[in-house]
Amino acid sequence: MARALEFLGELRPAFVAHLAERMTEALCASTQMLADEAGYKAPVRTHSILLYLLDQRTATLTEMARTDGQSHQLLASRLKPLENLGLIERSADPNDARRRPYALTPAGRAEAAAIRADIGAHARAMDDLFAETGVNLVEVLDDALEALRVRSLRERVDAQLAKQRQAADGGC
C-alpha cells in the first residue's frame, strides 16, 4: 500500500497536519454523502452544533465556542448556514439585553433529533475503524491537542533547532 508523502521519509511527521486534513476531508465527504442520502439539510460540519442546541436548548456563540474549543469566527461561519436553512434562530434574552442566544427552530429540532438517532451507527463505524487500525483516533487527537496546549509546536520546534545548532557547534 502506498502511503501519502512517503517520499519525505523521516520528514513525513512534519506533514501530520497535511495528512490530518486529508483524513478530515475523506471523513467529511463520506459523512456528507450519508447525510444527503438521509435527507438532512444541515452540512455535516454543523451537526455537533445542532446536537449541542438540542441538549442545551439555547446557547450564545461564546458559550458554544468555549464548549467546542473552536474560534468564534469559525463557529459563526458554521452558524450562518443553519440560520439560512431555518434550522436555528437567534433571539434576545429577556434577562440580559446583551445576550443573544441561538435556539433550534421546530425544523431544527426535528433535524437534530433525526441526526441523533442516526449518529450512533456512525460512532460504531468509527469504533470499528479504530479496532481495525489499533488506534483510537479520538483518544490520540485529544491527547495530542492537550500536549500541544501544554507545550506548543513552536516550543517543540525551537527545542529541536537548539539541539541541531548545539550538535553543529560540536556540543559546546
OpenMM code with the backbone's topology and positions (N, CA, C; nanometers):
from openmm import Vec3, app, unit

residues = "MET ALA ARG ALA LEU GLU PHE LEU GLY GLU LEU ARG PRO ALA PHE VAL ALA HIS LEU ALA GLU ARG MET THR GLU ALA LEU CYS ALA SER THR GLN MET LEU ALA ASP GLU ALA GLY TYR LYS ALA PRO VAL ARG THR HIS SER ILE LEU LEU TYR LEU LEU ASP GLN ARG THR ALA THR LEU THR GLU MET ALA ARG THR ASP GLY GLN SER HIS GLN LEU LEU ALA SER ARG LEU LYS PRO LEU GLU ASN LEU GLY LEU ILE GLU ARG SER ALA ASP PRO ASN ASP ALA ARG ARG ARG PRO TYR ALA LEU THR PRO ALA GLY ARG ALA GLU ALA ALA ALA ILE ARG ALA ASP ILE GLY ALA HIS ALA ARG ALA MET ASP ASP LEU PHE ALA GLU THR GLY VAL ASN LEU VAL GLU VAL LEU ASP ASP ALA LEU GLU ALA LEU ARG VAL ARG SER LEU ARG GLU ARG VAL ASP ALA GLN LEU ALA LYS GLN ARG GLN ALA ALA ASP GLY GLY CYS".split()
positions = [
    Vec3(0.0841, -0.1181, 0.0000),
    Vec3(0.0000, 0.0000, 0.0000),
    Vec3(0.0888, 0.1247, 0.0000),
    Vec3(0.0646, 0.2130, -0.0920),
    Vec3(0.1393, 0.3390, -0.0983),
    Vec3(0.0834, 0.4348, 0.0069),
    Vec3(0.1719, 0.5009, 0.0757),
    Vec3(0.1318, 0.5971, 0.1777),
    Vec3(0.1568, 0.7383, 0.1259),
    Vec3(0.0672, 0.8291, 0.1619),
    Vec3(0.0807, 0.9682, 0.1204),
    Vec3(0.2113, 1.0264, 0.1725),
    Vec3(0.2788, 1.0980, 0.0883),
    Vec3(0.4010, 1.1704, 0.1224),
    Vec3(0.5154, 1.0791, 0.1662),
    Vec3(0.5112, 0.9531, 0.1267),
    Vec3(0.6145, 0.8583, 0.1681),
    Vec3(0.7531, 0.9009, 0.1204),
    Vec3(0.7593, 0.9738, 0.0099),
    Vec3(0.8880, 1.0191, -0.0431),
    Vec3(0.9636, 1.1078, 0.0554),
    Vec3(0.8929, 1.1619, 0.1557),
    Vec3(0.9565, 1.2504, 0.2529),
    Vec3(1.0369, 1.1752, 0.3587),
    Vec3(1.0163, 1.0446, 0.3668),
    Vec3(1.0916, 0.9636, 0.4619),
    Vec3(1.0785, 1.0126, 0.6040),
    Vec3(1.1916, 1.0381, 0.6697),
    Vec3(1.1913, 1.0783, 0.8108),
    Vec3(1.1303, 1.2165, 0.8324),
    Vec3(1.1105, 1.2925, 0.7244),
    Vec3(1.0486, 1.4248, 0.7359),
    Vec3(0.8950, 1.4177, 0.7363),
    Vec3(0.8395, 1.3014, 0.7060),
    Vec3(0.6946, 1.2843, 0.6958),
    Vec3(0.6191, 1.3316, 0.8201),
    Vec3(0.6689, 1.3084, 0.9438),
    Vec3(0.5938, 1.3578, 1.0603),
    Vec3(0.5706, 1.5090, 1.0601),
    Vec3(0.6557, 1.5851, 0.9926),
    Vec3(0.6369, 1.7301, 0.9861),
    Vec3(0.5120, 1.7679, 0.9068),
    Vec3(0.4579, 1.6713, 0.8330),
    Vec3(0.3410, 1.6970, 0.7492),
    Vec3(0.2150, 1.6323, 0.8065),
    Vec3(0.2124, 1.6126, 0.9378),
    Vec3(0.0969, 1.5497, 1.0013),
    Vec3(-0.0297, 1.6325, 0.9784),
    Vec3(-0.0192, 1.7634, 0.9755),
    Vec3(-0.1380, 1.8470, 0.9511),
    Vec3(-0.1936, 1.8199, 0.8117),
    Vec3(-0.1050, 1.8028, 0.7149),
    Vec3(-0.1478, 1.7710, 0.5778),
    Vec3(-0.2226, 1.6373, 0.5758),
    Vec3(-0.1681, 1.5383, 0.6437),
    Vec3(-0.2316, 1.4067, 0.6483),
    Vec3(-0.3640, 1.4125, 0.7244),
    Vec3(-0.3670, 1.4884, 0.8335),
    Vec3(-0.4903, 1.5030, 0.9112),
    Vec3(-0.5983, 1.5723, 0.8289),
    Vec3(-0.5570, 1.6700, 0.7495),
    Vec3(-0.6534, 1.7392, 0.6633),
    Vec3(-0.7103, 1.6433, 0.5593),
    Vec3(-0.6266, 1.5570, 0.5044),
    Vec3(-0.6752, 1.4555, 0.4093),
    Vec3(-0.7770, 1.3645, 0.4763),
    Vec3(-0.7477, 1.3226, 0.5998),
    Vec3(-0.8395, 1.2374, 0.6748),
    Vec3(-0.9705, 1.3112, 0.6993),
    Vec3(-0.9612, 1.4361, 0.7416),
    Vec3(-1.0807, 1.5160, 0.7672),
    Vec3(-1.1664, 1.5269, 0.6414),
    Vec3(-1.1035, 1.5587, 0.5301),
    Vec3(-1.1785, 1.5730, 0.4054),
    Vec3(-1.2432, 1.4414, 0.3629),
    Vec3(-1.1711, 1.3306, 0.3774),
    Vec3(-1.2268, 1.1999, 0.3405),
    Vec3(-1.3462, 1.1653, 0.4294),
    Vec3(-1.3317, 1.1873, 0.5602),
    Vec3(-1.4413, 1.1562, 0.6522),
    Vec3(-1.5609, 1.2484, 0.6294),
    Vec3(-1.5352, 1.3769, 0.6109),
    Vec3(-1.6451, 1.4716, 0.5894),
    Vec3(-1.7181, 1.4453, 0.4581),
    Vec3(-1.6446, 1.4103, 0.3533),
    Vec3(-1.7089, 1.3802, 0.2248),
    Vec3(-1.7987, 1.2570, 0.2374),
    Vec3(-1.7488, 1.1532, 0.3028),
    Vec3(-1.8293, 1.0322, 0.3220),
    Vec3(-1.9508, 1.0607, 0.4083),
    Vec3(-1.9287, 1.1341, 0.5150),
    Vec3(-2.0385, 1.1653, 0.6067),
    Vec3(-2.1415, 1.2552, 0.5396),
    Vec3(-2.0954, 1.3515, 0.4581),
    Vec3(-2.1899, 1.4390, 0.3891),
    Vec3(-2.2749, 1.3595, 0.2908),
    Vec3(-2.2140, 1.2631, 0.2240),
    Vec3(-2.2895, 1.1789, 0.1311),
    Vec3(-2.3989, 1.1025, 0.2073),
    Vec3(-2.3652, 1.0477, 0.3235),
    Vec3(-2.4645, 0.9770, 0.4048),
    Vec3(-2.5746, 1.0724, 0.4513),
    Vec3(-2.5362, 1.1924, 0.4932),
    Vec3(-2.6338, 1.2911, 0.5391),
    Vec3(-2.7264, 1.3335, 0.4254),
    Vec3(-2.6696, 1.3511, 0.3066),
    Vec3(-2.7516, 1.3876, 0.1910),
    Vec3(-2.8519, 1.2769, 0.1590),
    Vec3(-2.8043, 1.1531, 0.1644),
    Vec3(-2.8934, 1.0392, 0.1380),
    Vec3(-3.0047, 1.0301, 0.2416),
    Vec3(-2.9746, 1.0694, 0.3659),
    Vec3(-3.0748, 1.0669, 0.4730),
    Vec3(-3.1704, 1.1857, 0.4640),
    Vec3(-3.1381, 1.2829, 0.3773),
    Vec3(-3.2253, 1.3985, 0.3589),
    Vec3(-3.2007, 1.5134, 0.4552),
    Vec3(-3.0859, 1.5128, 0.5234),
    Vec3(-3.0555, 1.6235, 0.6140),
    Vec3(-3.0207, 1.7479, 0.5346),
    Vec3(-3.0649, 1.8610, 0.5848),
    Vec3(-3.0339, 1.9894, 0.5213),
    Vec3(-2.9000, 2.0442, 0.5701),
    Vec3(-2.8705, 2.0244, 0.6972),
    Vec3(-2.7524, 2.0846, 0.7599),
    Vec3(-2.6240, 2.0217, 0.7083),
    Vec3(-2.5236, 2.1048, 0.6786),
    Vec3(-2.3927, 2.0496, 0.6427),
    Vec3(-2.3374, 1.9679, 0.7603),
    Vec3(-2.2648, 1.8604, 0.7317),
    Vec3(-2.2183, 1.7722, 0.8392),
    Vec3(-2.1292, 1.8445, 0.9394),
    Vec3(-2.0575, 1.9443, 0.8963),
    Vec3(-1.9698, 2.0163, 0.9898),
    Vec3(-2.0488, 2.0994, 1.0910),
    Vec3(-2.1809, 2.1013, 1.0776),
    Vec3(-2.2656, 2.1742, 1.1726),
    Vec3(-2.3485, 2.0809, 1.2607),
    Vec3(-2.3375, 1.9506, 1.2390),
    Vec3(-2.4214, 1.8572, 1.3145),
    Vec3(-2.3973, 1.8649, 1.4646),
    Vec3(-2.2726, 1.8848, 1.5064),
    Vec3(-2.2454, 1.8923, 1.6503),
    Vec3(-2.3139, 2.0150, 1.7110),
    Vec3(-2.3263, 2.1220, 1.6355),
    Vec3(-2.3954, 2.2423, 1.6836),
    Vec3(-2.5427, 2.2091, 1.7075),
    Vec3(-2.6034, 2.1414, 1.6103),
    Vec3(-2.7447, 2.1043, 1.6261),
    Vec3(-2.7648, 2.0153, 1.7476),
    Vec3(-2.6760, 1.9183, 1.7657),
    Vec3(-2.6879, 1.8279, 1.8805),
    Vec3(-2.6664, 1.9027, 2.0121),
    Vec3(-2.5732, 1.9976, 2.0132),
    Vec3(-2.5492, 2.0780, 2.1331),
    Vec3(-2.6745, 2.1584, 2.1687),
    Vec3(-2.7328, 2.2243, 2.0687),
    Vec3(-2.8528, 2.3044, 2.0941),
    Vec3(-2.9724, 2.2165, 2.1306),
    Vec3(-2.9766, 2.0947, 2.0789),
    Vec3(-3.0838, 2.0019, 2.1170),
    Vec3(-3.0745, 1.9727, 2.2669),
    Vec3(-2.9540, 1.9558, 2.3166),
    Vec3(-2.9336, 1.9289, 2.4593),
    Vec3(-2.9490, 2.0539, 2.5457),
    Vec3(-2.8906, 2.1657, 2.5020),
    Vec3(-2.8851, 2.2866, 2.5850),
    Vec3(-3.0064, 2.3778, 2.5691),
    Vec3(-3.0795, 2.3619, 2.4645),
    Vec3(-3.1964, 2.4423, 2.4281),
    Vec3(-3.1572, 2.5806, 2.3748),
    Vec3(-3.0729, 2.6554, 2.4445),
    Vec3(-3.0219, 2.7831, 2.3939),
    Vec3(-2.8752, 2.7949, 2.4314),
    Vec3(-2.8019, 2.8708, 2.3506),
    Vec3(-2.6610, 2.8988, 2.3799),
    Vec3(-2.6149, 3.0142, 2.2929),
    Vec3(-2.5256, 3.0934, 2.3476),
    Vec3(-2.4669, 3.2037, 2.2713),
    Vec3(-2.3485, 3.1495, 2.1904),
    Vec3(-2.3040, 3.2299, 2.0981),
    Vec3(-2.1859, 3.1972, 2.0192),
    Vec3(-2.0669, 3.1711, 2.1125),
    Vec3(-2.0490, 3.2562, 2.2107),
    Vec3(-1.9373, 3.2410, 2.3045),
    Vec3(-1.9482, 3.1109, 2.3830),
    Vec3(-2.0666, 3.0788, 2.4297),
    Vec3(-2.0855, 2.9545, 2.5048),
    Vec3(-2.0538, 2.8319, 2.4190),
    Vec3(-2.1004, 2.8331, 2.2956),
    Vec3(-2.0738, 2.7200, 2.2063),
    Vec3(-1.9258, 2.7107, 2.1718),
    Vec3(-1.8623, 2.8235, 2.1447),
    Vec3(-1.7198, 2.8240, 2.1104),
    Vec3(-1.6369, 2.7706, 2.2265),
    Vec3(-1.6694, 2.8123, 2.3471),
    Vec3(-1.5970, 2.7670, 2.4652),
    Vec3(-1.6131, 2.6159, 2.4840),
    Vec3(-1.7332, 2.5658, 2.4676),
    Vec3(-1.7600, 2.4226, 2.4853),
    Vec3(-1.6906, 2.3397, 2.3792),
    Vec3(-1.6915, 2.3893, 2.2548),
    Vec3(-1.6364, 2.3133, 2.1418),
    Vec3(-1.4871, 2.3373, 2.1208),
    Vec3(-1.4333, 2.4418, 2.1846),
    Vec3(-1.2923, 2.4731, 2.1657),
    Vec3(-1.2624, 2.5290, 2.0273),
    Vec3(-1.3609, 2.5894, 1.9650),
    Vec3(-1.3458, 2.6472, 1.8312),
    Vec3(-1.3356, 2.7992, 1.8432),
    Vec3(-1.2808, 2.8602, 1.7406),
    Vec3(-1.2759, 3.0066, 1.7388),
    Vec3(-1.4160, 3.0611, 1.7133),
    Vec3(-1.4389, 3.1822, 1.7631),
    Vec3(-1.5680, 3.2477, 1.7387),
    Vec3(-1.5943, 3.2616, 1.5895),
    Vec3(-1.4904, 3.2989, 1.5157),
    Vec3(-1.5046, 3.3217, 1.3719),
    Vec3(-1.5467, 3.1937, 1.2996),
    Vec3(-1.4813, 3.0815, 1.3311),
    Vec3(-1.5165, 2.9545, 1.2664),
    Vec3(-1.6587, 2.9144, 1.3025),
    Vec3(-1.6924, 2.9250, 1.4289),
    Vec3(-1.8266, 2.8868, 1.4717),
    Vec3(-1.9324, 2.9760, 1.4072),
    Vec3(-1.9057, 3.1055, 1.3991),
    Vec3(-2.0015, 3.1974, 1.3357),
    Vec3(-2.0241, 3.1587, 1.1898),
    Vec3(-1.9171, 3.1169, 1.1221),
    Vec3(-1.9315, 3.0771, 0.9817),
    Vec3(-2.0133, 2.9490, 0.9675),
    Vec3(-2.0178, 2.8685, 1.0722),
    Vec3(-2.0972, 2.7449, 1.0689),
    Vec3(-2.2416, 2.7687, 1.1130),
    Vec3(-2.2635, 2.8727, 1.1898),
    Vec3(-2.3995, 2.9042, 1.2337),
    Vec3(-2.4817, 2.9685, 1.1227),
    Vec3(-2.4162, 3.0489, 1.0396),
    Vec3(-2.4888, 3.1236, 0.9356),
    Vec3(-2.5695, 3.0324, 0.8428),
    Vec3(-2.5097, 2.9229, 0.7895),
    Vec3(-2.5906, 2.8352, 0.7033),
    Vec3(-2.7104, 2.7741, 0.7769),
    Vec3(-2.6937, 2.7462, 0.9057),
    Vec3(-2.8053, 2.6896, 0.9821),
    Vec3(-2.9183, 2.7909, 0.9966),
    Vec3(-2.8810, 2.9182, 1.0123),
    Vec3(-2.9831, 3.0243, 1.0154),
    Vec3(-3.0514, 3.0359, 0.8800),
    Vec3(-2.9700, 3.0370, 0.7739),
    Vec3(-3.0250, 3.0498, 0.6389),
    Vec3(-3.1179, 2.9347, 0.6022),
    Vec3(-3.0907, 2.8162, 0.6565),
    Vec3(-3.1747, 2.6988, 0.6306),
    Vec3(-3.2979, 2.6942, 0.7211),
    Vec3(-3.3066, 2.7882, 0.8141),
    Vec3(-3.4211, 2.7923, 0.9054),
    Vec3(-3.4150, 2.6856, 1.0137),
    Vec3(-3.2934, 2.6381, 1.0457),
    Vec3(-3.2786, 2.5339, 1.1471),
    Vec3(-3.2484, 2.5912, 1.2858),
    Vec3(-3.1915, 2.7122, 1.2892),
    Vec3(-3.1669, 2.7810, 1.4161),
    Vec3(-3.2105, 2.9255, 1.4018),
    Vec3(-3.2335, 2.9882, 1.5147),
    Vec3(-3.2673, 3.1305, 1.5163),
    Vec3(-3.2047, 3.1939, 1.6387),
    Vec3(-3.1850, 3.3210, 1.6290),
    Vec3(-3.1247, 3.3981, 1.7368),
    Vec3(-3.2332, 3.4868, 1.7971),
    Vec3(-3.2316, 3.5003, 1.9274),
    Vec3(-3.3328, 3.5838, 1.9914),
    Vec3(-3.2690, 3.6655, 2.1041),
    Vec3(-3.3445, 3.7563, 2.1564),
    Vec3(-3.2975, 3.8382, 2.2684),
    Vec3(-3.3258, 3.7643, 2.3987),
    Vec3(-3.2338, 3.7760, 2.4922),
    Vec3(-3.2523, 3.7194, 2.6254),
    Vec3(-3.3298, 3.8219, 2.7077),
    Vec3(-3.4473, 3.7858, 2.7587),
    Vec3(-3.5269, 3.8839, 2.8347),
    Vec3(-3.4599, 3.9298, 2.9641),
    Vec3(-3.3634, 3.8500, 3.0139),
    Vec3(-3.2958, 3.8843, 3.1392),
    Vec3(-3.1636, 3.9581, 3.1188),
    Vec3(-3.1140, 3.9611, 2.9946),
    Vec3(-2.9847, 4.0245, 2.9667),
    Vec3(-2.9865, 4.0753, 2.8226),
    Vec3(-2.9983, 4.2066, 2.8064),
    Vec3(-3.0120, 4.2663, 2.6733),
    Vec3(-2.8895, 4.2418, 2.5847),
    Vec3(-2.7729, 4.2181, 2.6470),
    Vec3(-2.6517, 4.1942, 2.5684),
    Vec3(-2.6451, 4.0509, 2.5153),
    Vec3(-2.7159, 3.9597, 2.5780),
    Vec3(-2.7091, 3.8175, 2.5419),
    Vec3(-2.8090, 3.7870, 2.4307),
    Vec3(-2.7596, 3.7270, 2.3219),
    Vec3(-2.8454, 3.6910, 2.2074),
    Vec3(-2.8240, 3.5430, 2.1751),
    Vec3(-2.8918, 3.4557, 2.2476),
    Vec3(-2.8686, 3.3130, 2.2283),
    Vec3(-2.9330, 3.2580, 2.1007),
    Vec3(-2.8744, 3.1477, 2.0557),
    Vec3(-2.9293, 3.0708, 1.9445),
    Vec3(-3.0153, 2.9591, 2.0016),
    Vec3(-3.1149, 2.9192, 1.9245),
    Vec3(-3.2003, 2.8057, 1.9606),
    Vec3(-3.2435, 2.7369, 1.8319),
    Vec3(-3.2795, 2.6111, 1.8445),
    Vec3(-3.3306, 2.5375, 1.7297),
    Vec3(-3.4720, 2.5835, 1.6985),
    Vec3(-3.5041, 2.5900, 1.5720),
    Vec3(-3.6414, 2.6106, 1.5292),
    Vec3(-3.7109, 2.4740, 1.5359),
    Vec3(-3.8409, 2.4673, 1.5159),
    Vec3(-3.9057, 2.3350, 1.5108),
    Vec3(-3.8427, 2.2439, 1.4045),
    Vec3(-3.8096, 2.2992, 1.2892),
    Vec3(-3.7438, 2.2188, 1.1847),
    Vec3(-3.6049, 2.1752, 1.2313),
    Vec3(-3.5356, 2.2635, 1.3022),
    Vec3(-3.4039, 2.2310, 1.3545),
    Vec3(-3.4097, 2.1218, 1.4603),
    Vec3(-3.5122, 2.1276, 1.5461),
    Vec3(-3.5292, 2.0220, 1.6476),
    Vec3(-3.5543, 1.8873, 1.5807),
    Vec3(-3.6370, 1.8865, 1.4782),
    Vec3(-3.6665, 1.7614, 1.4072),
    Vec3(-3.5404, 1.7065, 1.3407),
    Vec3(-3.4624, 1.7942, 1.2763),
    Vec3(-3.3393, 1.7503, 1.2100),
    Vec3(-3.2370, 1.7014, 1.3125),
    Vec3(-3.2214, 1.7755, 1.4221),
    Vec3(-3.1261, 1.7351, 1.5257),
    Vec3(-3.1649, 1.6012, 1.5874),
    Vec3(-3.2930, 1.5801, 1.6109),
    Vec3(-3.3388, 1.4527, 1.6678),
    Vec3(-3.3115, 1.3376, 1.5700),
    Vec3(-3.3328, 1.3605, 1.4416),
    Vec3(-3.3064, 1.2567, 1.3410),
    Vec3(-3.1561, 1.2271, 1.3332),
    Vec3(-3.0749, 1.3311, 1.3381),
    Vec3(-2.9287, 1.3130, 1.3361),
    Vec3(-2.8864, 1.2335, 1.4585),
    Vec3(-2.9388, 1.2702, 1.5749),
    Vec3(-2.9044, 1.1981, 1.6978),
    Vec3(-2.9415, 1.0499, 1.6846),
    Vec3(-3.0541, 1.0192, 1.6246),
    Vec3(-3.0972, 0.8803, 1.6093),
    Vec3(-3.0030, 0.8023, 1.5176),
    Vec3(-2.9483, 0.8696, 1.4158),
    Vec3(-2.8611, 0.8024, 1.3181),
    Vec3(-2.7136, 0.8030, 1.3551),
    Vec3(-2.6707, 0.8974, 1.4358),
    Vec3(-2.5277, 0.9187, 1.4581),
    Vec3(-2.4619, 0.8034, 1.5339),
    Vec3(-2.5397, 0.7267, 1.6068),
    Vec3(-2.4848, 0.6115, 1.6785),
    Vec3(-2.4193, 0.5120, 1.5838),
    Vec3(-2.4805, 0.4902, 1.4671),
    Vec3(-2.4220, 0.3986, 1.3678),
    Vec3(-2.2880, 0.4523, 1.3197),
    Vec3(-2.2781, 0.5823, 1.3052),
    Vec3(-2.1526, 0.6449, 1.2629),
    Vec3(-2.0461, 0.6239, 1.3705),
    Vec3(-2.0836, 0.6445, 1.4970),
    Vec3(-1.9884, 0.6258, 1.6072),
    Vec3(-1.9412, 0.4804, 1.6122),
    Vec3(-2.0317, 0.3865, 1.5934),
    Vec3(-1.9927, 0.2446, 1.5950),
    Vec3(-1.9035, 0.2104, 1.4758),
    Vec3(-1.9291, 0.2725, 1.3598),
    Vec3(-1.8425, 0.2503, 1.2425),
    Vec3(-1.7023, 0.3024, 1.2693),
    Vec3(-1.6918, 0.4166, 1.3372),
    Vec3(-1.5599, 0.4693, 1.3725),
    Vec3(-1.4906, 0.3771, 1.4727),
    Vec3(-1.5666, 0.3241, 1.5700),
    Vec3(-1.5089, 0.2278, 1.6643),
    Vec3(-1.4548, 0.1062, 1.5905),
    Vec3(-1.5261, 0.0634, 1.4863),
    Vec3(-1.4804, -0.0487, 1.4037),
    Vec3(-1.3490, -0.0131, 1.3337),
    Vec3(-1.3402, 0.1083, 1.2806),
    Vec3(-1.2164, 0.1544, 1.2176),
    Vec3(-1.1026, 0.1567, 1.3191),
    Vec3(-1.1302, 0.2052, 1.4394),
    Vec3(-1.0274, 0.2118, 1.5433),
    Vec3(-0.9783, 0.0717, 1.5793),
    Vec3(-1.0716, -0.0229, 1.5891),
    Vec3(-1.0328, -0.1606, 1.6212),
    Vec3(-0.9481, -0.2197, 1.5079),
    Vec3(-0.9858, -0.1907, 1.3846),
    Vec3(-0.9115, -0.2418, 1.2683),
    Vec3(-0.7695, -0.1869, 1.2628),
    Vec3(-0.7543, -0.0598, 1.2961),
    Vec3(-0.6220, 0.0030, 1.2884),
    Vec3(-0.5443, -0.0077, 1.4190),
    Vec3(-0.6125, -0.0426, 1.5267),
    Vec3(-0.5465, -0.0492, 1.6562),
    Vec3(-0.5188, 0.0877, 1.7152),
    Vec3(-0.5858, 0.1900, 1.6634),
    Vec3(-0.5649, 0.3275, 1.7103),
    Vec3(-0.6998, 0.3947, 1.7301),
    Vec3(-0.7263, 0.4391, 1.8524),
    Vec3(-0.8471, 0.5158, 1.8788),
    Vec3(-0.8141, 0.6615, 1.8483),
    Vec3(-0.8547, 0.7072, 1.7305),
    Vec3(-0.8195, 0.8420, 1.6868),
    Vec3(-0.8728, 0.9501, 1.7802),
    Vec3(-0.9876, 0.9280, 1.8397),
    Vec3(-1.0434, 1.0281, 1.9310),
    Vec3(-0.9488, 1.0478, 2.0491),
    Vec3(-0.9035, 0.9389, 2.1092),
    Vec3(-0.8121, 0.9493, 2.2225),
    Vec3(-0.6778, 1.0093, 2.1811),
    Vec3(-0.6257, 0.9655, 2.0661),
    Vec3(-0.4968, 1.0169, 2.0185),
    Vec3(-0.5064, 1.1667, 1.9912),
    Vec3(-0.6132, 1.2096, 1.9251),
    Vec3(-0.6291, 1.3519, 1.8945),
    Vec3(-0.6469, 1.4343, 2.0220),
    Vec3(-0.7278, 1.3845, 2.1154),
    Vec3(-0.7441, 1.4552, 2.2435),
    Vec3(-0.6097, 1.4691, 2.3140),
    Vec3(-0.5334, 1.3596, 2.3199),
    Vec3(-0.4030, 1.3624, 2.3871),
    Vec3(-0.3062, 1.4574, 2.3175),
    Vec3(-0.3042, 1.4546, 2.1836),
    Vec3(-0.2133, 1.5415, 2.1085),
    Vec3(-0.2508, 1.6888, 2.1268),
    Vec3(-0.3801, 1.7194, 2.1225),
    Vec3(-0.4234, 1.8581, 2.1421),
    Vec3(-0.3879, 1.9077, 2.2820),
    Vec3(-0.4049, 1.8226, 2.3813),
    Vec3(-0.3693, 1.8619, 2.5181),
    Vec3(-0.2182, 1.8825, 2.5309),
    Vec3(-0.1405, 1.7916, 2.4723),
    Vec3(0.0054, 1.8057, 2.4784),
    Vec3(0.0501, 1.9352, 2.4105),
    Vec3(-0.0142, 1.9724, 2.3004),
    Vec3(0.0199, 2.0976, 2.2322),
    Vec3(-0.0280, 2.2192, 2.3104),
    Vec3(-0.1337, 2.2032, 2.3873),
    Vec3(-0.1788, 2.3125, 2.4731),
    Vec3(-0.0750, 2.3379, 2.5818),
    Vec3(-0.0202, 2.2305, 2.6370),
    Vec3(0.0793, 2.2409, 2.7445),
    Vec3(0.2126, 2.2920, 2.6900),
    Vec3(0.2538, 2.2398, 2.5767),
    Vec3(0.3816, 2.2792, 2.5150),
    Vec3(0.3582, 2.2910, 2.3656),
    Vec3(0.3592, 2.4123, 2.3138),
    Vec3(0.3217, 2.4386, 2.1750),
    Vec3(0.4191, 2.3759, 2.0755),
    Vec3(0.3723, 2.3640, 1.9538),
    Vec3(0.4589, 2.3151, 1.8466),
    Vec3(0.5773, 2.4088, 1.8300),
    Vec3(0.5548, 2.5376, 1.8436),
    Vec3(0.6628, 2.6360, 1.8330),
    Vec3(0.7733, 2.6057, 1.9344),
    Vec3(0.7347, 2.5796, 2.0586),
    Vec3(0.8331, 2.5477, 2.1626),
    Vec3(0.9081, 2.4184, 2.1282),
    Vec3(0.8374, 2.3226, 2.0753),
    Vec3(0.8983, 2.1945, 2.0403),
    Vec3(0.9967, 2.2104, 1.9241),
    Vec3(0.9575, 2.2884, 1.8231),
    Vec3(1.0470, 2.3123, 1.7092),
    Vec3(1.1693, 2.3905, 1.7550),
    Vec3(1.1487, 2.4933, 1.8363),
    Vec3(1.2621, 2.5715, 1.8881),
    Vec3(1.3604, 2.4826, 1.9635),
    Vec3(1.3100, 2.3897, 2.0436),
    Vec3(1.3971, 2.2986, 2.1190),
    Vec3(1.4768, 2.2093, 2.0234),
    Vec3(1.4138, 2.1631, 1.9171),
    Vec3(1.4836, 2.0785, 1.8197),
    Vec3(1.5887, 2.1580, 1.7430),
    Vec3(1.5558, 2.2819, 1.7094),
    Vec3(1.6524, 2.3666, 1.6399),
    Vec3(1.7724, 2.3968, 1.7291),
    Vec3(1.7478, 2.4179, 1.8569),
    Vec3(1.8573, 2.4432, 1.9515),
    Vec3(1.9477, 2.3206, 1.9608),
    Vec3(1.8886, 2.2013, 1.9639),
    Vec3(1.9681, 2.0773, 1.9664),
    Vec3(2.0517, 2.0643, 1.8387),
    Vec3(1.9903, 2.0991, 1.7267),
    Vec3(2.0612, 2.0935, 1.5975),
    Vec3(2.1813, 2.1872, 1.5973),
    Vec3(2.1590, 2.3103, 1.6442),
    Vec3(2.2674, 2.4082, 1.6481),
    Vec3(2.3783, 2.3630, 1.7426),
    Vec3(2.3370, 2.3079, 1.8564),
    Vec3(2.4359, 2.2616, 1.9537),
    Vec3(2.5186, 2.1469, 1.8941),
    Vec3(2.4543, 2.0561, 1.8245),
    Vec3(2.5266, 1.9439, 1.7615),
    Vec3(2.6199, 1.9961, 1.6519),
    Vec3(2.5742, 2.0979, 1.5773),
    Vec3(2.6578, 2.1538, 1.4707),
    Vec3(2.7785, 2.2288, 1.5269),
    Vec3(2.7615, 2.2853, 1.6471),
    Vec3(2.8715, 2.3566, 1.7129),
    Vec3(2.9657, 2.2627, 1.7889),
    Vec3(2.9426, 2.1347, 1.7764),
    Vec3(3.0282, 2.0373, 1.8421),
    Vec3(2.9876, 2.0090, 1.9862),
    Vec3(2.8618, 2.0383, 2.0203),
    Vec3(2.8136, 2.0058, 2.1537),
    Vec3(2.8545, 2.1034, 2.2616),
    Vec3(2.9066, 2.2185, 2.2260),
    Vec3(2.9522, 2.3161, 2.3269),
    Vec3(2.8401, 2.4052, 2.3707),
] * unit.nanometer
topology = app.Topology()
chain = topology.addChain("A")
for resn in residues:
    res = topology.addResidue(resn, chain)
    for name in ("N", "CA", "C"):
        topology.addAtom(name, app.Element.getBySymbol(name[0]), res)
